[in-house]
Amino acid sequence: MQGPDKLLVFAHRPEAQSFLKNDKLTMVTDEKLNLYQHEDYFLLISGEGILNSLQLVSTILAKFPHIKEVWNLGIAGGLDQASLKLDHIYKIRTCYAELGEEIQFKSYTSAFKKSLFDCLSSTSRILDEKKADQLSNFAPIVDRECWGIARACQEFKVPFYPVKLISDFPIEGNKEICSIVKEKAEIYSDQLYRWWSVNQTQPSSKEEQINYSHFFNDFYFTVSMERNFNKYFQTLLKNKNDCDFVVNEIKNHPEYLEILDKKQTRKQQTLELIDLLRKVITPELLSVESHLQLMTRELKRTGAKVSFDPTLEESFIHLNMKLSNDRDKDNFINALKRFSFEKLNQVLEGKDLD
Amino acid sequence: MINIDKIFLERDLKDSPRANSIISHFSHLTPKIIDRYDEIFGKVKKPYLQKRQSVSLFIANKKGNLVKEAPEAYGTVGEKHFYFIHAFNCIYECEYCYLQGYFHSPDLVLFINHEDIIKEIKDVASQHPNDRIWFHAGEFSDSLALTHLTGELQVYFDFFRDNSNLIMELRTKSDNIDSLLSLSPVSNIITSYSLAPKKNLDYKAPTIDERLQAISRLHRAGFPIGIHLDPIIPSKNFNEVYSDLLYHLNEAIPLKEVQYFSLGVTRFPENIYHQVKKNYPQSILFNEHMLKDKNGIVRSPRPIRFPLMENIKQQIFDYDVEKSKIYLCME
């Protein structure tokens, strides 16, 4: 089934209640998930915890690949009273995590890159000041799921918009805090709903990936070839600023027709096209190549296969050949004698290439 | 100036006058006492570009190796080169900077146990009694950018003044030179400036004109100057661009009087190359074709970059600079 292209994720139903009520969401019945639908968005109740959120959001994103944005709205604890205010809503910039007692190195940056607030997702509830103080070294906000959702979004390359309402600051001995938060759930949910109503439209954080390979319909592109081709094409485009100009420059290149005429596999043909783009970006390389060809012409005539360091850094020559008689041997030795390493060094240092 | 949002102070330094002097510049912040900086710094991957908003500042003692041998082709040929570490990270933001992939955090760490660093410099020097040895500052930070806060220059000047067989290099892009100008020049302490033509690749760092002014002031005050033309960036009007840069540099300091020039073309270890691409996908740095060599360094192929360096070398020679004063960095 298709459907809306936004996914809103809440850990608990009480946090989502204003959305469910005001927007009259219907349950997606053919899914064994706490998934609801509105004309503008899906709403998922993921349950508490990093693993729950990671698993369920991954499932939804796999099932609905057209989803373009994921939001996480919910309450969170504040770890830094100096920079945060109770009952205020903050956009989260980077998501960190503590799994067990281990701080995780991996972090995920949300689409709110310019926000000033980070969030650390913890596998346990933070109810004492000492622990809160320790975690505050990494982020001023703590929750239970943000990192898991961020990770799923990263895997599926979907922009992530986490938003947290600060419900409490962990205070030593305040064991009642969870029930207080529960009692205020409706107020929090209303606040989140109002915030969402105003802020739900975000400028796209992802640049549209343009594919230029369709200008070259005679070629067959695998996914990685297409990526490489587009990378080089974009570089050319940056230099020349005109797509038609770039296409014509390639198609009018003397090597272009040669590639098309050559008898080879389609994959090989495309690899040569990509190589041609590379040469057009850096024409000096073409000159290096033709000098190397010239230098090895005699060796090749003797039947030797000749190659150089593909990175063009080291001055060596790699020869592969079969010698069957004294004449082969003499021809080869004579050709080798005429090969000049001094000249090779000059070419590799870019001297006298014109 | 970069925005500091938090200060972390190692417990052992609570009563350190040096630490407290740094903290006094941030009166709006209360330092948080921690046991060791590396319990926090580098424990999570913090995006490099967060430095545009704010960073944390750690004040710490550096443990372990304080002085390290520099890689081959790091400095002038035929001499021993070491670098010492008194800070991690930089307040500037440059597109080509390898720090963006090095520490996985843009947070600043200031190490203030300079006497320990000096002691280790002495130890290293004693192992090479007959050599002229270089000690470079600024491998992981800018050597001058924060000296008005950190105040360590005096310590190093006192030591190197008394050890004239050793050379110290302060690598910088900074025009924050008042602390330096308050000291008497020492012939074996060289302030070296990185310069690249105006390409808008350095954010927050002083402009080329500001750097040239700083060079001129230091030169007039008698401070020896070195120049790093690094990174060299290929461009269509390459010759004119560098000719213009050298012309203006020569106005700031006669090129003949520069202690040395190092030339280096843009290069990245592979992991940092990917990080730079992620941070600055539209950078002009990627307009040229680059290849990865067998050591995992991504850069322009040798036949492309050598003529660029040769071109600049020739232009410098035109100012009657001795050949021995120019070296190619990391070649």
Interface residues (C-beta under 8 A of the other chain):
Chain A: S83 R93 T94 Y96 I103 Q104 F105 K106 S107 T109 K113 K114 L116 N137 F138 T235 K238 N239 R278 I281 T282 E284 L285 V288 P310 T311 L312 E313 E314 V347 L348 E349 G350 K351 L353
Chain B: D5 F8 K32 I34 E39 I40 K43 V44 K45 K46 P47 L49 Q50 Q53 S54 H104 Q282 I284 F286 N287 E288 H289 L291 K292 D293 K294 S300 P301 R302 P303 I304 R305 F306 P307 E310
